[in-house]
Structure formats: structure tokens, C-alpha cells
Amino acid sequence: MSGRLAGRSALVAGAGSRSEELGNGRATAILFAREGARVLCADQSLDRAQATVDLISREGGVARAAQADVSRSEDCARLAREAEETYGALRIAHYNVGIEARSPLDRLTDEEWTRVLDVNLTGAMQFARAVAPRLVAAGGGALTFVSTIAALRTTPLTAYAASKAGLLGLVVSLAGQLAPGRVRVNAIAPGLIYSAMVAGGMNPETRERRRLAAPITDEGTPWDVGWAAVFLASDEARWITGQTLVVDGGFTIATRDYAL
């Protein structure tokens, strides 16, 4: 690899995978390490985080596992502190945490709504609040959040879409607030990626329909999301902040008979 992130300390929240299939967070952590970053891989499951670390270590990369529940502000603070204490001044922070609730409005419960927003949006704010001072103290860096194209187009996933759309507003707000400290804040909005998050609920026919739904009919993978994260964390994106990078094969501009 090119060493685009060489010598930098990185924190990836959501670095595990829910199944044997690759997840976006795991792919991102692996690519950060391949590009030279030292990565603290955090996940709600320590075993899932450690599995990512094992993959990185086998390639000669540097990584360590940590357990955290990002809906708890004290866990976010601990992660930021641990990343800095382990690998030095924090330069890269990546939030790849999200849970779904598939209920449309008429079946959505208050408990479901609260649970999804607590993790997807409140957790993101708490993560940002924990890492931002350390990124500023390091002389600047990159803070990136993973949203979804469900935040950009209609979907019956009411709570999920609202939480991920709120994330885009958070990105714009933080980008303005943190720019004086040379911290760039951006979002990635993946499209119909075949990943650990969706693989368990799909059959071959559904997977093929998803593959053909976008103008670019190559199937989207977590590596596509990971490479977008590498770009936004690198010096190549030094003048980019407050933006949403859509990684969807063109799905948001031309959809071929597929509804989210």
C-alpha cells in the first residue's frame, strides 16, 4: 500500500462484523492499517473487535481491540483516551455504528424510536464530543461518520432514516465548529452494499436484484466504503469538510425498480 495514513493514530467505532461476512467497519479498520495507521478497533462485542485485530495483525499491521457501548458517554470518553494513550496523538476518528428498526410509522413504537436514535445519533454526538478535543490537540485530523442513502431518499425504515439523516446535519454543524482546529468532519452514505449487516436476511435472488438496482451493476462491498474512509482521512481530502460522500454505484441518481 501507499502509506497514506502512515504514523497516524486511528480510532474506529464499529470495527467488528456481525457474521462471517465482511462489515464496513472491519473493512475500514483493515484498510487504515494497510495504509500505515495504528488502529484502536472498538466494538460492542470484544470478540468481534479482536477478530478484526487478528486479521490486521496477520498482515503485519498494528491494532488493538476495545469494547464499548457508544450509547454510553463514558464509554466514548474511555475510547478516545485509550486510543491516545496507546498510539499517541489521535488523528483519525471513524464512527461506523448503526442499528436498524424496520417499522414504518404506523407500527413504530416509542421504545424502538428511542433505541435507534440513542445509538445512531446520540452515540455519534457523544463520540464526537469525546474525540474532538484530542483531534484539535493533535493539530488537526479527520472525523468521519457512516450514514446511508436511506437518509437521502424515501424509505419505510422510519427511525433508521431519521437517525441517519440527523447524522448529516450533525456533520455540517461539527464541520463549522471544528474547522478552526483543522479538524475535517465528513460523512459517507453507502448504498446497497452487500455486508454483514444485510447478508443474513437475504437470499440469492434478493442479492441479485440489489446488484442490478444501480447504474453500476458491480455489487457494492465494504471495501468500497473503506476506501472512501481512507480518502477522507488522508491528506488528499485536506480541503474537504462538511460533505457527504455517496458510495452507491449511482443508485440515488437512477434506480432500477428497487425500493429501500
Backbone as CSV, one residue per row, in Angstrom:
resi,resn,N_x,N_y,N_z,CA_x,CA_y,CA_z,C_x,C_y,C_z
1,MET,0.835,-1.201,0.000,0.000,0.000,0.000,0.877,1.262,0.000
2,SER,0.233,2.397,-0.140,0.980,3.641,-0.356,1.387,4.350,0.920
3,GLY,0.895,3.911,2.071,1.247,4.578,3.320,0.595,5.930,3.480
4,ARG,-0.613,6.095,2.961,-1.289,7.399,3.010,-1.586,7.846,4.439
5,LEU,-1.687,6.906,5.375,-2.006,7.239,6.767,-0.858,6.869,7.696
6,ALA,0.338,6.789,7.167,1.486,6.295,7.925,1.721,7.109,9.188
7,GLY,1.896,6.398,10.302,2.247,7.031,11.562,1.098,7.657,12.314
8,ARG,-0.114,7.544,11.819,-1.249,8.203,12.466,-2.005,7.236,13.379
9,SER,-2.509,7.784,14.443,-3.347,7.041,15.371,-4.797,7.156,14.922
10,ALA,-5.490,6.020,14.861,-6.876,5.999,14.392,-7.754,5.225,15.359
11,LEU,-8.984,5.688,15.495,-9.997,5.016,16.291,-11.182,4.701,15.386
12,VAL,-11.561,3.425,15.329,-12.716,3.008,14.535,-13.759,2.417,15.479
13,ALA,-14.885,3.084,15.604,-16.002,2.565,16.391,-16.915,1.760,15.475
14,GLY,-17.180,0.515,15.853,-17.937,-0.378,14.986,-17.021,-1.157,14.076
15,ALA,-15.863,-1.574,14.597,-14.837,-2.225,13.771,-15.038,-3.721,13.628
16,GLY,-16.057,-4.275,14.284,-16.318,-5.699,14.154,-17.275,-5.988,13.017
17,SER,-17.565,-7.278,12.824,-18.573,-7.718,11.855,-19.538,-8.654,12.561
18,ARG,-20.819,-8.552,12.202,-21.849,-9.335,12.882,-21.844,-10.799,12.489
19,SER,-21.194,-11.139,11.399,-21.170,-12.511,10.911,-19.845,-12.746,10.208
20,GLU,-19.742,-13.869,9.511,-18.540,-14.161,8.749,-18.380,-13.220,7.563
21,GLU,-19.482,-12.633,7.125,-19.396,-11.653,6.040,-18.667,-10.399,6.530
22,LEU,-17.973,-9.750,5.621,-17.238,-8.540,5.955,-18.197,-7.395,6.227
23,GLY,-17.910,-6.593,7.251,-18.677,-5.395,7.543,-17.917,-4.147,7.145
24,ASN,-18.630,-3.030,7.014,-17.988,-1.775,6.609,-16.920,-1.327,7.597
25,GLY,-17.205,-1.460,8.891,-16.241,-1.031,9.893,-14.983,-1.868,9.884
26,ARG,-15.149,-3.180,9.724,-13.971,-4.055,9.663,-13.117,-3.733,8.446
27,ALA,-13.752,-3.559,7.287,-13.001,-3.219,6.081,-12.243,-1.912,6.256
28,THR,-12.894,-0.935,6.881,-12.242,0.361,7.105,-11.040,0.221,8.012
29,ALA,-11.183,-0.501,9.117,-10.061,-0.689,10.041,-8.890,-1.385,9.353
30,ILE,-9.189,-2.400,8.551,-8.130,-3.121,7.833,-7.406,-2.192,6.865
31,LEU,-8.164,-1.400,6.111,-7.534,-0.502,5.138,-6.753,0.613,5.825
32,PHE,-7.267,1.134,6.939,-6.491,2.125,7.696,-5.134,1.537,8.067
33,ALA,-5.134,0.299,8.572,-3.876,-0.334,8.983,-2.977,-0.599,7.785
34,ARG,-3.562,-1.046,6.682,-2.746,-1.280,5.478,-2.087,-0.001,4.998
35,GLU,-2.751,1.139,5.224,-2.192,2.425,4.805,-1.293,3.045,5.869
36,GLY,-0.977,2.280,6.929,0.041,2.712,7.880,-0.447,3.241,9.202
37,ALA,-1.766,3.342,9.401,-2.288,3.843,10.676,-2.172,2.765,11.755
38,ARG,-2.103,3.217,12.998,-2.190,2.339,14.165,-3.623,2.456,14.672
39,VAL,-4.344,1.351,14.729,-5.793,1.406,14.846,-6.293,0.790,16.147
40,LEU,-7.073,1.566,16.897,-7.848,1.016,18.004,-9.192,0.596,17.434
41,CYS,-9.455,-0.705,17.447,-10.678,-1.274,16.868,-11.696,-1.487,17.980
42,ALA,-12.743,-0.707,17.988,-13.741,-0.767,19.055,-15.037,-1.351,18.530
43,ASP,-15.697,-2.127,19.388,-16.979,-2.708,19.031,-17.724,-3.029,20.319
44,GLN,-19.041,-3.161,20.219,-19.814,-3.564,21.389,-19.417,-4.963,21.843
45,SER,-19.001,-5.786,20.894,-18.501,-7.130,21.200,-16.982,-7.130,21.115
46,LEU,-16.336,-7.442,22.223,-14.870,-7.501,22.217,-14.380,-8.608,21.294
47,ASP,-15.102,-9.711,21.226,-14.697,-10.802,20.339,-14.694,-10.365,18.887
48,ARG,-15.711,-9.596,18.481,-15.756,-9.130,17.093,-14.623,-8.143,16.812
49,ALA,-14.341,-7.283,17.780,-13.224,-6.347,17.610,-11.903,-7.096,17.515
50,GLN,-11.740,-8.114,18.362,-10.489,-8.873,18.355,-10.318,-9.640,17.047
51,ALA,-11.404,-10.128,16.471,-11.309,-10.813,15.184,-10.757,-9.878,14.107
52,THR,-11.162,-8.607,14.146,-10.618,-7.625,13.203,-9.137,-7.391,13.465
53,VAL,-8.777,-7.262,14.733,-7.366,-7.079,15.090,-6.524,-8.257,14.614
54,ASP,-7.051,-9.464,14.754,-6.310,-10.645,14.314,-6.047,-10.597,12.812
55,LEU,-7.033,-10.165,12.043,-6.842,-10.044,10.600,-5.764,-9.017,10.275
56,ILE,-5.783,-7.896,10.973,-4.780,-6.847,10.756,-3.396,-7.334,11.150
57,SER,-3.314,-8.006,12.276,-2.020,-8.488,12.771,-1.404,-9.498,11.813
58,ARG,-2.225,-10.347,11.224,-1.709,-11.352,10.288,-1.089,-10.713,9.053
59,GLU,-1.528,-9.482,8.747,-0.953,-8.754,7.605,0.226,-7.879,8.012
60,GLY,0.574,-7.905,9.297,1.691,-7.094,9.771,1.302,-5.703,10.220
61,GLY,0.008,-5.433,10.318,-0.444,-4.123,10.771,-0.472,-4.015,12.283
62,VAL,-0.736,-2.819,12.759,-0.743,-2.540,14.195,-2.158,-2.185,14.614
63,ALA,-2.700,-2.944,15.551,-4.075,-2.706,16.005,-4.277,-3.306,17.385
64,ARG,-5.293,-2.815,18.055,-5.674,-3.304,19.374,-7.189,-3.253,19.481
65,ALA,-7.763,-4.201,20.221,-9.214,-4.289,20.367,-9.681,-3.597,21.639
66,ALA,-10.898,-3.048,21.580,-11.519,-2.434,22.752,-13.017,-2.676,22.678
67,GLN,-13.643,-2.839,23.842,-15.090,-2.996,23.920,-15.707,-1.682,24.361
68,ALA,-16.835,-1.326,23.748,-17.518,-0.097,24.139,-18.956,-0.116,23.650
69,ASP,-19.814,0.517,24.423,-21.199,0.789,24.041,-21.294,2.287,23.807
70,VAL,-21.372,2.689,22.534,-21.295,4.113,22.217,-22.520,4.896,22.660
71,SER,-23.579,4.197,23.085,-24.716,4.921,23.643,-24.432,5.406,25.059
72,ARG,-23.278,5.035,25.595,-22.838,5.472,26.926,-21.701,6.482,26.759
73,SER,-21.912,7.699,27.224,-20.907,8.756,27.026,-19.582,8.404,27.685
74,GLU,-19.635,7.691,28.829,-18.386,7.333,29.500,-17.573,6.336,28.679
75,ASP,-18.239,5.477,27.905,-17.503,4.557,27.039,-16.821,5.308,25.905
76,CYS,-17.495,6.298,25.352,-16.885,7.102,24.284,-15.655,7.847,24.808
77,ALA,-15.768,8.409,25.997,-14.630,9.122,26.589,-13.463,8.172,26.826
78,ARG,-13.772,6.966,27.293,-12.714,5.977,27.544,-12.028,5.574,26.246
79,LEU,-12.793,5.383,25.179,-12.206,5.018,23.893,-11.237,6.076,23.391
80,ALA,-11.656,7.328,23.448,-10.790,8.418,22.976,-9.500,8.471,23.780
81,ARG,-9.631,8.306,25.066,-8.454,8.313,25.937,-7.541,7.124,25.645
82,GLU,-8.139,5.947,25.476,-7.348,4.742,25.220,-6.618,4.820,23.881
83,ALA,-7.271,5.359,22.872,-6.623,5.486,21.565,-5.384,6.372,21.667
84,GLU,-5.514,7.465,22.378,-4.388,8.395,22.516,-3.277,7.801,23.376
85,GLU,-3.653,7.150,24.465,-2.649,6.575,25.358,-1.914,5.407,24.708
86,THR,-2.594,4.699,23.820,-1.995,3.525,23.189,-1.109,3.888,22.011
87,TYR,-1.580,4.790,21.152,-0.895,5.050,19.891,-0.485,6.501,19.666
88,GLY,-0.642,7.347,20.670,-0.230,8.733,20.520,-1.359,9.625,20.042
89,ALA,-1.018,10.863,19.736,-1.997,11.896,19.387,-2.999,11.387,18.347
90,LEU,-4.282,11.523,18.660,-5.343,10.998,17.800,-5.509,11.874,16.567
91,ARG,-5.418,11.264,15.389,-5.541,11.998,14.131,-6.759,11.603,13.310
92,ILE,-7.279,10.381,13.545,-8.393,9.874,12.744,-9.422,9.240,13.669
93,ALA,-10.675,9.647,13.532,-11.768,9.029,14.292,-12.894,8.709,13.325
94,HIS,-13.368,7.468,13.372,-14.339,6.982,12.391,-15.477,6.299,13.122
95,TYR,-16.707,6.756,12.869,-17.901,6.225,13.547,-18.711,5.416,12.559
96,ASN,-18.681,4.094,12.733,-19.384,3.192,11.821,-20.374,2.338,12.619
97,VAL,-21.173,2.994,13.434,-22.113,2.300,14.305,-23.532,2.605,13.853
98,GLY,-24.361,1.568,13.778,-25.750,1.798,13.409,-26.586,0.556,13.637
99,ILE,-27.797,0.760,14.115,-28.750,-0.331,14.244,-30.004,0.032,13.469
100,GLU,-30.712,-0.998,13.028,-31.915,-0.790,12.224,-33.166,-1.062,13.036
101,ALA,-34.238,-0.419,12.651,-35.585,-0.792,13.057,-36.424,-0.690,11.792
102,ARG,-37.067,-1.741,11.411,-37.697,-1.791,10.097,-39.141,-1.343,10.096
103,SER,-39.607,-0.779,11.202,-41.014,-0.421,11.320,-41.361,0.854,10.557
104,PRO,-42.440,0.819,9.754,-42.988,2.057,9.194,-43.689,2.841,10.304
105,LEU,-44.107,4.045,9.995,-44.637,4.958,11.005,-45.789,4.349,11.802
106,ASP,-46.689,3.649,11.135,-47.882,3.158,11.830,-47.602,1.993,12.777
107,ARG,-46.390,1.428,12.703,-46.038,0.341,13.623,-44.846,0.678,14.509
108,LEU,-44.351,1.880,14.394,-43.170,2.291,15.150,-43.538,2.580,16.604
109,THR,-42.812,1.957,17.540,-43.054,2.204,18.961,-42.103,3.278,19.479
110,ASP,-42.470,3.893,20.591,-41.600,4.896,21.212,-40.269,4.264,21.613
111,GLU,-40.319,3.047,22.104,-39.104,2.371,22.556,-38.154,2.105,21.381
112,GLU,-38.713,1.689,20.257,-37.919,1.434,19.059,-37.261,2.719,18.569
113,TRP,-38.045,3.774,18.494,-37.533,5.084,18.071,-36.381,5.536,18.962
114,THR,-36.569,5.455,20.263,-35.552,5.909,21.208,-34.284,5.074,21.102
115,ARG,-34.434,3.764,20.986,-33.266,2.878,20.912,-32.419,3.191,19.684
116,VAL,-33.064,3.375,18.534,-32.320,3.644,17.302,-31.619,5.002,17.370
117,LEU,-32.310,6.032,17.835,-31.679,7.349,17.922,-30.572,7.389,18.959
118,ASP,-30.725,6.635,20.049,-29.689,6.614,21.078,-28.361,6.125,20.512
119,VAL,-28.412,5.110,19.669,-27.180,4.537,19.113,-26.707,5.318,17.893
120,ASN,-27.606,5.530,16.944,-27.201,6.077,15.647,-26.883,7.565,15.679
121,LEU,-27.588,8.319,16.518,-27.392,9.766,16.517,-26.803,10.284,17.828
122,THR,-27.422,9.925,18.950,-26.858,10.375,20.232,-25.467,9.784,20.438
123,GLY,-25.296,8.515,20.083,-23.973,7.909,20.185,-22.947,8.625,19.335
124,ALA,-23.337,9.039,18.140,-22.424,9.774,17.267,-22.018,11.104,17.887
125,MET,-22.990,11.798,18.483,-22.669,13.072,19.145,-21.710,12.834,20.302
126,GLN,-21.966,11.808,21.097,-21.101,11.532,22.247,-19.695,11.138,21.798
127,PHE,-19.611,10.379,20.726,-18.311,10.019,20.159,-17.571,11.270,19.714
128,ALA,-18.264,12.151,18.997,-17.642,13.392,18.532,-17.180,14.252,19.699
129,ARG,-18.013,14.369,20.713,-17.660,15.169,21.889,-16.415,14.629,22.577
130,ALA,-16.234,13.308,22.541,-15.072,12.696,23.185,-13.793,12.867,22.368
131,VAL,-13.891,12.723,21.046,-12.672,12.726,20.234,-12.261,14.113,19.766
132,ALA,-13.202,15.045,19.637,-12.897,16.348,19.041,-11.759,17.082,19.743
133,PRO,-11.757,17.194,21.081,-10.653,17.911,21.718,-9.295,17.275,21.457
134,ARG,-9.269,15.962,21.338,-7.997,15.271,21.098,-7.531,15.451,19.662
135,LEU,-8.464,15.481,18.714,-8.091,15.769,17.333,-7.545,17.183,17.197
136,VAL,-8.171,18.130,17.868,-7.690,19.516,17.846,-6.307,19.600,18.482
137,ALA,-6.134,18.933,19.621,-4.843,18.969,20.325,-3.726,18.352,19.496
138,ALA,-4.089,17.426,18.608,-3.094,16.789,17.743,-2.677,17.690,16.585
139,GLY,-3.322,18.836,16.452,-3.028,19.739,15.347,-3.966,19.576,14.171
140,GLY,-5.014,18.771,14.369,-5.997,18.571,13.308,-6.098,17.116,12.918
141,GLY,-7.137,16.807,12.173,-7.341,15.430,11.755,-8.674,15.269,11.061
142,ALA,-9.145,14.031,11.027,-10.372,13.710,10.299,-11.341,12.964,11.206
143,LEU,-12.583,13.420,11.202,-13.676,12.778,11.919,-14.734,12.424,10.876
144,THR,-15.018,11.131,10.738,-15.914,10.669,9.681,-17.004,9.786,10.258
145,PHE,-18.221,9.971,9.756,-19.380,9.196,10.195,-19.962,8.439,9.007
146,VAL,-20.451,7.230,9.266,-21.107,6.459,8.219,-22.611,6.626,8.359
147,SER,-23.218,7.220,7.332,-24.662,7.380,7.269,-25.197,6.329,6.290
148,THR,-26.102,6.691,5.410,-26.702,5.766,4.454,-27.499,6.564,3.429
149,ILE,-27.712,5.967,2.254,-28.572,6.639,1.281,-30.033,6.632,1.732
150,ALA,-30.358,5.852,2.764,-31.707,5.918,3.330,-31.982,7.279,3.952
151,ALA,-30.925,8.059,4.197,-31.087,9.431,4.685,-31.377,10.408,3.557
152,LEU,-31.267,9.949,2.308,-31.356,10.838,1.155,-32.558,10.560,0.264
153,ARG,-33.286,9.462,0.525,-34.422,9.116,-0.303,-35.473,8.441,0.571
154,THR,-36.686,8.323,0.078,-37.757,7.794,0.901,-37.561,6.306,1.204
155,THR,-37.959,5.914,2.398,-37.856,4.540,2.857,-38.820,4.358,4.021
156,PRO,-39.390,3.173,4.204,-40.256,2.940,5.364,-39.493,2.690,6.654
157,LEU,-38.180,2.713,6.607,-37.370,2.499,7.815,-37.323,3.800,8.609
158,THR,-38.413,4.138,9.256,-38.641,5.482,9.794,-37.547,5.946,10.733
159,ALA,-37.316,5.197,11.798,-36.347,5.615,12.809,-34.924,5.593,12.263
160,TYR,-34.604,4.569,11.504,-33.265,4.443,10.926,-32.966,5.612,9.992
161,ALA,-33.905,5.905,9.093,-33.702,7.001,8.145,-33.568,8.338,8.864
162,ALA,-34.415,8.569,9.867,-34.360,9.838,10.593,-33.049,9.984,11.345
163,SER,-32.591,8.910,11.964,-31.344,8.992,12.728,-30.151,9.243,11.825
164,LYS,-30.136,8.592,10.667,-29.009,8.756,9.757,-29.065,10.087,9.009
165,ALA,-30.265,10.630,8.806,-30.377,11.978,8.246,-29.917,13.008,9.264
166,GLY,-30.270,12.789,10.530,-29.783,13.669,11.584,-28.271,13.690,11.656
167,LEU,-27.670,12.548,11.359,-26.218,12.459,11.345,-25.601,13.412,10.324
168,LEU,-26.265,13.585,9.187,-25.755,14.501,8.168,-25.816,15.944,8.657
169,GLY,-26.863,16.279,9.394,-26.927,17.613,9.984,-25.858,17.808,11.036
170,LEU,-25.607,16.776,11.820,-24.537,16.841,12.823,-23.193,17.085,12.158
171,VAL,-22.954,16.419,11.041,-21.691,16.588,10.314,-21.486,18.034,9.886
172,VAL,-22.517,18.639,9.326,-22.397,20.028,8.876,-22.129,20.959,10.061
173,SER,-22.854,20.752,11.150,-22.658,21.582,12.340,-21.247,21.443,12.892
174,LEU,-20.781,20.208,13.029,-19.445,19.981,13.591,-18.348,20.477,12.665
175,ALA,-18.575,20.361,11.355,-17.555,20.832,10.411,-17.270,22.311,10.614
176,GLY,-18.316,23.090,10.815,-18.118,24.516,11.065,-17.471,24.781,12.411
177,GLN,-17.892,24.061,13.431,-17.363,24.287,14.765,-15.891,23.886,14.903
178,LEU,-15.493,22.827,14.207,-14.152,22.273,14.400,-13.140,22.725,13.357
179,ALA,-13.600,23.451,12.326,-12.674,23.906,11.288,-11.525,24.752,11.825
180,PRO,-11.755,25.660,12.800,-10.616,26.435,13.315,-9.523,25.563,13.921
181,GLY,-9.887,24.383,14.399,-8.900,23.454,14.932,-8.349,22.506,13.895
182,ARG,-8.653,22.770,12.617,-8.165,21.971,11.482,-8.649,20.521,11.551
183,VAL,-9.842,20.352,12.070,-10.477,19.029,12.078,-11.534,19.013,10.986
184,ARG,-11.401,18.094,10.066,-12.360,17.950,8.970,-13.411,16.913,9.360
185,VAL,-14.669,17.237,9.129,-15.778,16.354,9.516,-16.617,16.055,8.275
186,ASN,-16.744,14.782,7.949,-17.484,14.378,6.757,-18.292,13.115,7.030
187,ALA,-19.177,12.795,6.088,-19.990,11.585,6.173,-19.819,10.761,4.909
188,ILE,-20.032,9.460,5.073,-20.120,8.541,3.944,-21.532,7.976,3.937
189,ALA,-22.170,7.971,2.779,-23.520,7.407,2.650,-23.459,6.209,1.711
190,PRO,-23.315,5.011,2.268,-23.271,3.821,1.414,-24.633,3.505,0.819
191,GLY,-24.603,2.877,-0.339,-25.822,2.397,-0.980,-26.083,0.945,-0.638
192,LEU,-26.448,0.150,-1.638,-26.843,-1.242,-1.405,-25.615,-2.144,-1.325
193,ILE,-24.847,-1.941,-0.280,-23.638,-2.718,-0.034,-24.017,-4.115,0.457
194,TYR,-23.343,-5.128,-0.044,-23.531,-6.468,0.499,-22.535,-6.643,1.638
195,SER,-23.053,-6.624,2.851,-22.189,-6.632,4.028,-22.807,-7.504,5.107
196,ALA,-22.100,-7.602,6.226,-22.573,-8.403,7.348,-23.920,-7.915,7.869
197,MET,-24.198,-6.623,7.731,-25.436,-6.069,8.273,-26.670,-6.606,7.559
198,VAL,-26.548,-6.904,6.273,-27.718,-7.301,5.494,-27.695,-8.758,5.045
199,ALA,-26.529,-9.381,5.066,-26.382,-10.696,4.441,-27.323,-11.738,5.035
200,GLY,-27.540,-11.698,6.350,-28.351,-12.715,7.000,-29.805,-12.729,6.587
201,GLY,-30.316,-11.607,6.085,-31.715,-11.526,5.711,-31.956,-11.591,4.216
202,MET,-30.973,-12.082,3.464,-31.092,-12.077,2.010,-30.951,-13.476,1.433
203,ASN,-31.600,-13.680,0.292,-31.399,-14.908,-0.470,-30.714,-14.543,-1.787
204,PRO,-30.281,-15.529,-2.580,-29.568,-15.209,-3.822,-30.354,-14.308,-4.771
205,GLU,-31.681,-14.485,-4.815,-32.498,-13.667,-5.716,-32.524,-12.208,-5.265
206,THR,-32.683,-11.998,-3.955,-32.673,-10.631,-3.427,-31.333,-9.971,-3.663
207,ARG,-30.276,-10.733,-3.435,-28.931,-10.182,-3.638,-28.715,-9.765,-5.088
208,GLU,-29.221,-10.571,-6.015,-29.062,-10.244,-7.429,-29.886,-9.018,-7.800
209,ARG,-31.089,-8.881,-7.266,-31.895,-7.685,-7.519,-31.181,-6.433,-7.028
210,ARG,-30.575,-6.521,-5.877,-29.835,-5.369,-5.340,-28.650,-5.031,-6.240
211,ARG,-27.949,-6.057,-6.695,-26.780,-5.815,-7.546,-27.156,-5.068,-8.813
212,LEU,-28.311,-5.389,-9.353,-28.736,-4.798,-10.620,-29.489,-3.483,-10.453
213,ALA,-29.676,-3.029,-9.220,-30.532,-1.865,-8.975,-29.888,-0.542,-9.371
214,ALA,-28.560,-0.458,-9.342,-27.868,0.799,-9.626,-27.298,0.802,-11.039
215,PRO,-27.002,1.970,-11.584,-26.402,2.035,-12.920,-25.098,1.245,-13.044
216,ILE,-24.251,1.305,-12.019,-23.056,0.453,-11.999,-23.478,-0.868,-11.378
217,THR,-23.500,-1.929,-12.151,-24.091,-3.185,-11.689,-23.089,-4.115,-11.023
218,ASP,-21.864,-3.672,-10.794,-20.962,-4.420,-9.927,-21.489,-4.302,-8.497
219,GLU,-21.487,-5.396,-7.764,-22.002,-5.367,-6.398,-21.122,-4.508,-5.496
220,GLY,-21.756,-3.655,-4.709,-21.026,-2.851,-3.752,-20.556,-3.696,-2.574
221,THR,-19.355,-3.434,-2.093,-18.787,-4.206,-0.989,-18.297,-3.262,0.105
222,PRO,-18.042,-3.782,1.305,-17.478,-2.946,2.358,-16.133,-2.323,2.000
223,TRP,-15.405,-2.940,1.091,-14.142,-2.321,0.662,-14.386,-0.972,0.000
224,ASP,-15.493,-0.831,-0.720,-15.820,0.456,-1.345,-16.021,1.540,-0.289
225,VAL,-16.694,1.177,0.800,-16.891,2.117,1.905,-15.557,2.404,2.590
226,GLY,-14.764,1.356,2.789,-13.472,1.536,3.445,-12.530,2.448,2.680
227,TRP,-12.506,2.301,1.362,-11.633,3.171,0.569,-12.101,4.622,0.609
228,ALA,-13.417,4.831,0.664,-13.919,6.200,0.833,-13.444,6.777,2.165
229,ALA,-13.446,5.948,3.203,-12.980,6.399,4.521,-11.496,6.718,4.501
230,VAL,-10.715,5.903,3.806,-9.275,6.181,3.685,-9.058,7.529,3.016
231,PHE,-9.765,7.761,1.923,-9.625,9.043,1.224,-9.946,10.214,2.144
232,LEU,-11.071,10.146,2.845,-11.482,11.267,3.701,-10.536,11.461,4.879
233,ALA,-9.842,10.406,5.294,-8.890,10.521,6.399,-7.523,11.008,5.951
234,SER,-7.272,10.952,4.653,-5.942,11.251,4.134,-5.765,12.730,3.818
235,ASP,-4.509,13.100,3.541,-4.211,14.476,3.161,-4.806,14.844,1.805
236,GLU,-5.181,13.847,1.015,-5.804,14.118,-0.276,-7.133,14.857,-0.105
237,ALA,-7.750,14.699,1.060,-9.040,15.348,1.335,-8.863,16.544,2.266
238,ARG,-7.704,17.165,2.247,-7.372,18.212,3.216,-8.293,19.433,3.131
239,TRP,-8.953,19.623,1.970,-9.795,20.807,1.775,-11.268,20.421,1.667
240,ILE,-11.608,19.282,2.220,-12.985,18.781,2.161,-13.532,18.642,3.572
241,THR,-14.605,19.348,3.862,-15.251,19.204,5.167,-16.731,19.555,5.047
242,GLY,-17.529,18.954,5.923,-18.964,19.196,5.922,-19.705,18.537,4.780
243,GLN,-19.097,17.517,4.175,-19.668,16.901,2.975,-20.135,15.466,3.233
244,THR,-21.021,15.000,2.363,-21.459,13.613,2.373,-21.006,12.959,1.074
245,LEU,-20.154,11.978,1.198,-19.655,11.240,0.039,-20.554,10.020,-0.165
246,VAL,-21.320,10.035,-1.242,-22.263,8.954,-1.542,-21.527,7.847,-2.296
247,VAL,-21.594,6.635,-1.758,-20.909,5.481,-2.346,-21.985,4.456,-2.679
248,ASP,-22.572,4.563,-3.872,-23.779,3.776,-4.143,-23.909,3.277,-5.577
249,GLY,-22.855,3.369,-6.371,-22.946,2.903,-7.755,-23.926,3.683,-8.599
250,GLY,-24.340,4.859,-8.110,-25.287,5.694,-8.843,-26.740,5.458,-8.473
251,PHE,-27.000,4.697,-7.403,-28.369,4.335,-7.034,-29.244,5.556,-6.771
252,THR,-28.687,6.598,-6.191,-29.506,7.771,-5.876,-29.839,8.624,-7.096
253,ILE,-29.172,8.393,-8.204,-29.490,9.182,-9.405,-30.358,8.419,-10.398
254,ALA,-30.333,7.080,-10.335,-31.129,6.281,-11.271,-31.336,4.903,-10.679
255,THR,-32.563,4.631,-10.239,-32.865,3.373,-9.586,-33.613,2.442,-10.532
256,ARG,-33.199,1.207,-10.566,-33.843,0.226,-11.436,-34.793,-0.660,-10.629
257,ASP,-35.980,-0.162,-10.363,-37.051,-0.972,-9.769,-36.613,-1.644,-8.478
258,TYR,-36.147,-0.863,-7.539,-35.804,-1.419,-6.225,-36.104,-0.355,-5.185
259,ALA,-36.854,-0.722,-4.156,-37.176,0.194,-3.081,-36.381,-0.165,-1.842
260,LEU,-35.920,0.844,-1.110,-35.197,0.588,0.129,-36.137,-0.007,1.164
